[in-house]
Amino acid sequence: MTSKFESAADLMARALGAEDYRFAVIDHPISSASETALAAQANAAIVRGIEIITS
């Protein structure tokens, strides 16, 4: 998800009883990001996702 929606996602996770739910966050907005910047953010999200899964 993008950083703009991080607090909303955290609130939803807490409301659903998943207070410690972790997720990958990329910069907002993505609509104006260059292809290179978006690819870098996607790669960072993949790395974060792997960290979440393996920890």
N, CA, C and O atoms as a Maestro MAE file, in Angstrom:
{
 s_m_m2io_version
 :::
 2.0.0
}

f_m_ct {
 s_m_title
 :::
 protein
 m_atom[220] {
  # First column is atom index #
  i_m_mmod_type
  r_m_x_coord
  r_m_y_coord
  r_m_z_coord
  i_m_residue_number
  s_m_chain_name
  s_m_pdb_residue_name
  s_m_pdb_atom_name
  i_m_atomic_number
  :::
  1 25 0.836 -1.164 0.000 1 A "MET " " N  " 7
  2 3 0.000 0.000 0.000 1 A "MET " " CA " 6
  3 2 0.881 1.227 0.000 1 A "MET " " C  " 6
  4 15 2.083 1.134 0.249 1 A "MET " " O  " 8
  5 25 0.298 2.366 -0.275 2 A "THR " " N  " 7
  6 3 1.083 3.596 -0.253 2 A "THR " " CA " 6
  7 2 1.017 4.242 1.126 2 A "THR " " C  " 6
  8 15 0.108 3.986 1.916 2 A "THR " " O  " 8
  9 25 2.012 5.091 1.388 3 A "SER " " N  " 7
  10 3 2.141 5.720 2.700 3 A "SER " " CA " 6
  11 2 0.907 6.528 3.110 3 A "SER " " C  " 6
  12 15 0.631 6.676 4.300 3 A "SER " " O  " 8
  13 25 0.180 7.039 2.148 4 A "LYS " " N  " 7
  14 3 -1.005 7.835 2.478 4 A "LYS " " CA " 6
  15 2 -2.068 7.004 3.200 4 A "LYS " " C  " 6
  16 15 -2.850 7.536 3.988 4 A "LYS " " O  " 8
  17 25 -2.093 5.716 2.930 5 A "PHE " " N  " 7
  18 3 -3.125 4.846 3.491 5 A "PHE " " CA " 6
  19 2 -2.624 3.975 4.636 5 A "PHE " " C  " 6
  20 15 -3.348 3.104 5.117 5 A "PHE " " O  " 8
  21 25 -1.393 4.204 5.073 6 A "GLU " " N  " 7
  22 3 -0.810 3.387 6.127 6 A "GLU " " CA " 6
  23 2 -1.594 3.472 7.433 6 A "GLU " " C  " 6
  24 15 -1.841 2.448 8.069 6 A "GLU " " O  " 8
  25 25 -1.987 4.672 7.840 7 A "SER " " N  " 7
  26 3 -2.719 4.805 9.102 7 A "SER " " CA " 6
  27 2 -4.103 4.159 9.011 7 A "SER " " C  " 6
  28 15 -4.582 3.580 9.986 7 A "SER " " O  " 8
  29 25 -4.737 4.255 7.862 8 A "ALA " " N  " 7
  30 3 -6.049 3.620 7.687 8 A "ALA " " CA " 6
  31 2 -5.920 2.100 7.742 8 A "ALA " " C  " 6
  32 15 -6.766 1.424 8.327 8 A "ALA " " O  " 8
  33 25 -4.878 1.571 7.141 9 A "ALA " " N  " 7
  34 3 -4.666 0.122 7.169 9 A "ALA " " CA " 6
  35 2 -4.350 -0.349 8.577 9 A "ALA " " C  " 6
  36 15 -4.815 -1.408 9.000 9 A "ALA " " O  " 8
  37 25 -3.561 0.432 9.305 10 A "ASP " " N  " 7
  38 3 -3.251 0.090 10.691 10 A "ASP " " CA " 6
  39 2 -4.516 0.089 11.538 10 A "ASP " " C  " 6
  40 15 -4.722 -0.814 12.349 10 A "ASP " " O  " 8
  41 25 -5.349 1.080 11.357 11 A "LEU " " N  " 7
  42 3 -6.614 1.154 12.086 11 A "LEU " " CA " 6
  43 2 -7.501 -0.047 11.768 11 A "LEU " " C  " 6
  44 15 -8.103 -0.635 12.665 11 A "LEU " " O  " 8
  45 25 -7.578 -0.405 10.496 12 A "MET " " N  " 7
  46 3 -8.404 -1.553 10.089 12 A "MET " " CA " 6
  47 2 -7.858 -2.843 10.694 12 A "MET " " C  " 6
  48 15 -8.625 -3.684 11.164 12 A "MET " " O  " 8
  49 25 -6.544 -3.000 10.685 13 A "ALA " " N  " 7
  50 3 -5.945 -4.200 11.265 13 A "ALA " " CA " 6
  51 2 -6.282 -4.298 12.754 13 A "ALA " " C  " 6
  52 15 -6.646 -5.365 13.248 13 A "ALA " " O  " 8
  53 25 -6.157 -3.172 13.459 14 A "ARG " " N  " 7
  54 3 -6.496 -3.173 14.893 14 A "ARG " " CA " 6
  55 2 -7.967 -3.479 15.109 14 A "ARG " " C  " 6
  56 15 -8.318 -4.216 16.031 14 A "ARG " " O  " 8
  57 25 -8.827 -2.925 14.275 15 A "ALA " " N  " 7
  58 3 -10.269 -3.157 14.404 15 A "ALA " " CA " 6
  59 2 -10.621 -4.629 14.178 15 A "ALA " " C  " 6
  60 15 -11.599 -5.137 14.726 15 A "ALA " " O  " 8
  61 25 -9.818 -5.295 13.373 16 A "LEU " " N  " 7
  62 3 -10.063 -6.704 13.075 16 A "LEU " " CA " 6
  63 2 -9.282 -7.646 13.987 16 A "LEU " " C  " 6
  64 15 -9.256 -8.857 13.766 16 A "LEU " " O  " 8
  65 25 -8.642 -7.078 15.017 17 A "GLY " " N  " 7
  66 3 -7.941 -7.893 15.992 17 A "GLY " " CA " 6
  67 2 -6.535 -8.301 15.593 17 A "GLY " " C  " 6
  68 15 -5.972 -9.225 16.180 17 A "GLY " " O  " 8
  69 25 -5.959 -7.634 14.610 18 A "ALA " " N  " 7
  70 3 -4.608 -7.962 14.156 18 A "ALA " " CA " 6
  71 2 -3.686 -6.776 14.423 18 A "ALA " " C  " 6
  72 15 -3.121 -6.191 13.500 18 A "ALA " " O  " 8
  73 25 -3.546 -6.433 15.701 19 A "GLU " " N  " 7
  74 3 -2.792 -5.233 16.088 19 A "GLU " " CA " 6
  75 2 -1.366 -5.219 15.569 19 A "GLU " " C  " 6
  76 15 -0.832 -4.154 15.258 19 A "GLU " " O  " 8
  77 25 -0.750 -6.369 15.471 20 A "ASP " " N  " 7
  78 3 0.647 -6.458 15.054 20 A "ASP " " CA " 6
  79 2 0.812 -6.793 13.578 20 A "ASP " " C  " 6
  80 15 1.894 -7.190 13.148 20 A "ASP " " O  " 8
  81 25 -0.242 -6.636 12.812 21 A "TYR " " N  " 7
  82 3 -0.160 -6.959 11.382 21 A "TYR " " CA " 6
  83 2 0.861 -6.046 10.702 21 A "TYR " " C  " 6
  84 15 0.826 -4.827 10.871 21 A "TYR " " O  " 8
  85 25 1.753 -6.638 9.946 22 A "ARG " " N  " 7
  86 3 2.795 -5.867 9.265 22 A "ARG " " CA " 6
  87 2 2.552 -5.895 7.769 22 A "ARG " " C  " 6
  88 15 2.049 -6.882 7.231 22 A "ARG " " O  " 8
  89 25 2.905 -4.826 7.109 23 A "PHE " " N  " 7
  90 3 2.718 -4.745 5.667 23 A "PHE " " CA " 6
  91 2 3.792 -3.874 5.048 23 A "PHE " " C  " 6
  92 15 4.432 -3.071 5.726 23 A "PHE " " O  " 8
  93 25 3.977 -4.044 3.760 24 A "ALA " " N  " 7
  94 3 4.958 -3.249 3.020 24 A "ALA " " CA " 6
  95 2 4.298 -1.954 2.575 24 A "ALA " " C  " 6
  96 15 3.149 -1.949 2.133 24 A "ALA " " O  " 8
  97 25 5.030 -0.867 2.695 25 A "VAL " " N  " 7
  98 3 4.513 0.456 2.349 25 A "VAL " " CA " 6
  99 2 5.455 1.103 1.332 25 A "VAL " " C  " 6
  100 15 6.676 1.068 1.488 25 A "VAL " " O  " 8
  101 25 4.871 1.689 0.296 26 A "ILE " " N  " 7
  102 3 5.660 2.443 -0.671 26 A "ILE " " CA " 6
  103 2 5.212 3.898 -0.636 26 A "ILE " " C  " 6
  104 15 4.151 4.228 -0.105 26 A "ILE " " O  " 8
  105 25 6.044 4.762 -1.215 27 A "ASP " " N  " 7
  106 3 5.745 6.194 -1.213 27 A "ASP " " CA " 6
  107 2 4.467 6.510 -1.988 27 A "ASP " " C  " 6
  108 15 4.103 5.817 -2.939 27 A "ASP " " O  " 8
  109 25 3.817 7.548 -1.562 28 A "HIS " " N  " 7
  110 3 2.605 8.038 -2.219 28 A "HIS " " CA " 6
  111 2 2.912 9.411 -2.793 28 A "HIS " " C  " 6
  112 15 3.614 10.186 -2.143 28 A "HIS " " O  " 8
  113 25 2.434 9.740 -3.948 29 A "PRO " " N  " 7
  114 3 1.580 8.958 -4.833 29 A "PRO " " CA " 6
  115 2 2.412 8.121 -5.802 29 A "PRO " " C  " 6
  116 15 3.593 8.392 -6.022 29 A "PRO " " O  " 8
  117 25 1.784 7.113 -6.370 30 A "ILE " " N  " 7
  118 3 2.475 6.306 -7.373 30 A "ILE " " CA " 6
  119 2 2.121 6.743 -8.787 30 A "ILE " " C  " 6
  120 15 2.849 6.440 -9.732 30 A "ILE " " O  " 8
  121 25 1.018 7.447 -8.936 31 A "SER " " N  " 7
  122 3 0.575 7.835 -10.280 31 A "SER " " CA " 6
  123 2 1.532 8.797 -10.966 31 A "SER " " C  " 6
  124 15 1.598 8.836 -12.195 31 A "SER " " O  " 8
  125 25 2.273 9.569 -10.187 32 A "SER " " N  " 7
  126 3 3.201 10.514 -10.788 32 A "SER " " CA " 6
  127 2 4.650 10.037 -10.725 32 A "SER " " C  " 6
  128 15 5.555 10.753 -11.154 32 A "SER " " O  " 8
  129 25 4.876 8.844 -10.198 33 A "ALA " " N  " 7
  130 3 6.235 8.305 -10.096 33 A "ALA " " CA " 6
  131 2 6.716 7.853 -11.464 33 A "ALA " " C  " 6
  132 15 5.947 7.332 -12.272 33 A "ALA " " O  " 8
  133 25 7.994 8.061 -11.706 34 A "SER " " N  " 7
  134 3 8.582 7.577 -12.961 34 A "SER " " CA " 6
  135 2 8.633 6.054 -12.928 34 A "SER " " C  " 6
  136 15 8.497 5.437 -11.872 34 A "SER " " O  " 8
  137 25 8.829 5.470 -14.081 35 A "GLU " " N  " 7
  138 3 8.916 4.011 -14.155 35 A "GLU " " CA " 6
  139 2 10.084 3.508 -13.314 35 A "GLU " " C  " 6
  140 15 9.977 2.479 -12.647 35 A "GLU " " O  " 8
  141 25 11.188 4.228 -13.346 36 A "THR " " N  " 7
  142 3 12.365 3.851 -12.566 36 A "THR " " CA " 6
  143 2 12.084 3.941 -11.065 36 A "THR " " C  " 6
  144 15 12.429 3.033 -10.309 36 A "THR " " O  " 8
  145 25 11.460 5.037 -10.641 37 A "ALA " " N  " 7
  146 3 11.144 5.205 -9.222 37 A "ALA " " CA " 6
  147 2 10.141 4.153 -8.756 37 A "ALA " " C  " 6
  148 15 10.263 3.619 -7.653 37 A "ALA " " O  " 8
  149 25 9.167 3.861 -9.584 38 A "LEU " " N  " 7
  150 3 8.166 2.866 -9.220 38 A "LEU " " CA " 6
  151 2 8.789 1.473 -9.123 38 A "LEU " " C  " 6
  152 15 8.449 0.696 -8.231 38 A "LEU " " O  " 8
  153 25 9.697 1.163 -10.041 39 A "ALA " " N  " 7
  154 3 10.391 -0.130 -9.989 39 A "ALA " " CA " 6
  155 2 11.219 -0.240 -8.712 39 A "ALA " " C  " 6
  156 15 11.258 -1.302 -8.090 39 A "ALA " " O  " 8
  157 25 11.875 0.839 -8.320 40 A "ALA " " N  " 7
  158 3 12.659 0.829 -7.087 40 A "ALA " " CA " 6
  159 2 11.763 0.615 -5.876 40 A "ALA " " C  " 6
  160 15 12.118 -0.129 -4.963 40 A "ALA " " O  " 8
  161 25 10.612 1.259 -5.865 41 A "GLN " " N  " 7
  162 3 9.672 1.082 -4.753 41 A "GLN " " CA " 6
  163 2 9.128 -0.342 -4.713 41 A "GLN " " C  " 6
  164 15 8.956 -0.925 -3.642 41 A "GLN " " O  " 8
  165 25 8.859 -0.891 -5.891 42 A "ALA " " N  " 7
  166 3 8.368 -2.271 -5.956 42 A "ALA " " CA " 6
  167 2 9.416 -3.233 -5.418 42 A "ALA " " C  " 6
  168 15 9.092 -4.156 -4.671 42 A "ALA " " O  " 8
  169 25 10.664 -3.022 -5.792 43 A "ASN " " N  " 7
  170 3 11.736 -3.883 -5.282 43 A "ASN " " CA " 6
  171 2 11.865 -3.762 -3.773 43 A "ASN " " C  " 6
  172 15 12.047 -4.767 -3.085 43 A "ASN " " O  " 8
  173 25 11.774 -2.551 -3.252 44 A "ALA " " N  " 7
  174 3 11.839 -2.357 -1.802 44 A "ALA " " CA " 6
  175 2 10.671 -3.056 -1.110 44 A "ALA " " C  " 6
  176 15 10.844 -3.629 -0.034 44 A "ALA " " O  " 8
  177 25 9.490 -3.013 -1.714 45 A "ALA " " N  " 7
  178 3 8.317 -3.680 -1.140 45 A "ALA " " CA " 6
  179 2 8.503 -5.200 -1.135 45 A "ALA " " C  " 6
  180 15 8.077 -5.880 -0.201 45 A "ALA " " O  " 8
  181 25 9.130 -5.717 -2.167 46 A "ILE " " N  " 7
  182 3 9.404 -7.159 -2.213 46 A "ILE " " CA " 6
  183 2 10.350 -7.553 -1.087 46 A "ILE " " C  " 6
  184 15 10.126 -8.545 -0.394 46 A "ILE " " O  " 8
  185 25 11.412 -6.767 -0.909 47 A "VAL " " N  " 7
  186 3 12.366 -7.038 0.171 47 A "VAL " " CA " 6
  187 2 11.659 -6.993 1.515 47 A "VAL " " C  " 6
  188 15 11.863 -7.871 2.354 47 A "VAL " " O  " 8
  189 25 10.829 -5.977 1.728 48 A "ARG " " N  " 7
  190 3 10.086 -5.853 2.989 48 A "ARG " " CA " 6
  191 2 9.137 -7.033 3.163 48 A "ARG " " C  " 6
  192 15 9.018 -7.573 4.263 48 A "ARG " " O  " 8
  193 25 8.469 -7.433 2.104 49 A "GLY " " N  " 7
  194 3 7.558 -8.573 2.179 49 A "GLY " " CA " 6
  195 2 8.275 -9.845 2.583 49 A "GLY " " C  " 6
  196 15 7.766 -10.626 3.387 49 A "GLY " " O  " 8
  197 25 9.456 -10.052 2.024 50 A "ILE " " N  " 7
  198 3 10.260 -11.220 2.384 50 A "ILE " " CA " 6
  199 2 10.659 -11.155 3.849 50 A "ILE " " C  " 6
  200 15 10.625 -12.168 4.549 50 A "ILE " " O  " 8
  201 25 11.041 -9.958 4.323 51 A "GLU " " N  " 7
  202 3 11.378 -9.796 5.737 51 A "GLU " " CA " 6
  203 2 10.190 -10.138 6.628 51 A "GLU " " C  " 6
  204 15 10.341 -10.803 7.653 51 A "GLU " " O  " 8
  205 25 9.017 -9.680 6.230 52 A "ILE " " N  " 7
  206 3 7.812 -9.952 7.021 52 A "ILE " " CA " 6
  207 2 7.534 -11.446 7.072 52 A "ILE " " C  " 6
  208 15 7.235 -11.988 8.136 52 A "ILE " " O  " 8
  209 25 7.631 -12.104 5.943 53 A "ILE " " N  " 7
  210 3 7.310 -13.527 5.859 53 A "ILE " " CA " 6
  211 2 8.313 -14.382 6.615 53 A "ILE " " C  " 6
  212 15 7.943 -15.370 7.249 53 A "ILE " " O  " 8
  213 25 9.572 -14.002 6.547 54 A "THR " " N  " 7
  214 3 10.612 -14.868 7.125 54 A "THR " " CA " 6
  215 2 10.976 -14.531 8.564 54 A "THR " " C  " 6
  216 15 11.804 -15.216 9.164 54 A "THR " " O  " 8
  217 25 10.380 -13.501 9.122 55 A "SER " " N  " 7
  218 3 10.737 -13.170 10.505 55 A "SER " " CA " 6
  219 2 9.695 -13.666 11.485 55 A "SER " " C  " 6
  220 15 9.841 -13.471 12.692 55 A "SER " " O  " 8
  :::
 }
 m_bond[219] {
  # First column is bond index #
  i_m_from
  i_m_to
  i_m_order
  :::
  1 1 2 1
  2 2 3 1
  3 3 4 2
  4 3 5 1
  5 5 6 1
  6 6 7 1
  7 7 8 2
  8 7 9 1
  9 9 10 1
  10 10 11 1
  11 11 12 2
  12 11 13 1
  13 13 14 1
  14 14 15 1
  15 15 16 2
  16 15 17 1
  17 17 18 1
  18 18 19 1
  19 19 20 2
  20 19 21 1
  21 21 22 1
  22 22 23 1
  23 23 24 2
  24 23 25 1
  25 25 26 1
  26 26 27 1
  27 27 28 2
  28 27 29 1
  29 29 30 1
  30 30 31 1
  31 31 32 2
  32 31 33 1
  33 33 34 1
  34 34 35 1
  35 35 36 2
  36 35 37 1
  37 37 38 1
  38 38 39 1
  39 39 40 2
  40 39 41 1
  41 41 42 1
  42 42 43 1
  43 43 44 2
  44 43 45 1
  45 45 46 1
  46 46 47 1
  47 47 48 2
  48 47 49 1
  49 49 50 1
  50 50 51 1
  51 51 52 2
  52 51 53 1
  53 53 54 1
  54 54 55 1
  55 55 56 2
  56 55 57 1
  57 57 58 1
  58 58 59 1
  59 59 60 2
  60 59 61 1
  61 61 62 1
  62 62 63 1
  63 63 64 2
  64 63 65 1
  65 65 66 1
  66 66 67 1
  67 67 68 2
  68 67 69 1
  69 69 70 1
  70 70 71 1
  71 71 72 2
  72 71 73 1
  73 73 74 1
  74 74 75 1
  75 75 76 2
  76 75 77 1
  77 77 78 1
  78 78 79 1
  79 79 80 2
  80 79 81 1
  81 81 82 1
  82 82 83 1
  83 83 84 2
  84 83 85 1
  85 85 86 1
  86 86 87 1
  87 87 88 2
  88 87 89 1
  89 89 90 1
  90 90 91 1
  91 91 92 2
  92 91 93 1
  93 93 94 1
  94 94 95 1
  95 95 96 2
  96 95 97 1
  97 97 98 1
  98 98 99 1
  99 99 100 2
  100 99 101 1
  101 101 102 1
  102 102 103 1
  103 103 104 2
  104 103 105 1
  105 105 106 1
  106 106 107 1
  107 107 108 2
  108 107 109 1
  109 109 110 1
  110 110 111 1
  111 111 112 2
  112 111 113 1
  113 113 114 1
  114 114 115 1
  115 115 116 2
  116 115 117 1
  117 117 118 1
  118 118 119 1
  119 119 120 2
  120 119 121 1
  121 121 122 1
  122 122 123 1
  123 123 124 2
  124 123 125 1
  125 125 126 1
  126 126 127 1
  127 127 128 2
  128 127 129 1
  129 129 130 1
  130 130 131 1
  131 131 132 2
  132 131 133 1
  133 133 134 1
  134 134 135 1
  135 135 136 2
  136 135 137 1
  137 137 138 1
  138 138 139 1
  139 139 140 2
  140 139 141 1
  141 141 142 1
  142 142 143 1
  143 143 144 2
  144 143 145 1
  145 145 146 1
  146 146 147 1
  147 147 148 2
  148 147 149 1
  149 149 150 1
  150 150 151 1
  151 151 152 2
  152 151 153 1
  153 153 154 1
  154 154 155 1
  155 155 156 2
  156 155 157 1
  157 157 158 1
  158 158 159 1
  159 159 160 2
  160 159 161 1
  161 161 162 1
  162 162 163 1
  163 163 164 2
  164 163 165 1
  165 165 166 1
  166 166 167 1
  167 167 168 2
  168 167 169 1
  169 169 170 1
  170 170 171 1
  171 171 172 2
  172 171 173 1
  173 173 174 1
  174 174 175 1
  175 175 176 2
  176 175 177 1
  177 177 178 1
  178 178 179 1
  179 179 180 2
  180 179 181 1
  181 181 182 1
  182 182 183 1
  183 183 184 2
  184 183 185 1
  185 185 186 1
  186 186 187 1
  187 187 188 2
  188 187 189 1
  189 189 190 1
  190 190 191 1
  191 191 192 2
  192 191 193 1
  193 193 194 1
  194 194 195 1
  195 195 196 2
  196 195 197 1
  197 197 198 1
  198 198 199 1
  199 199 200 2
  200 199 201 1
  201 201 202 1
  202 202 203 1
  203 203 204 2
  204 203 205 1
  205 205 206 1
  206 206 207 1
  207 207 208 2
  208 207 209 1
  209 209 210 1
  210 210 211 1
  211 211 212 2
  212 211 213 1
  213 213 214 1
  214 214 215 1
  215 215 216 2
  216 215 217 1
  217 217 218 1
  218 218 219 1
  219 219 220 2
  :::
 }
}
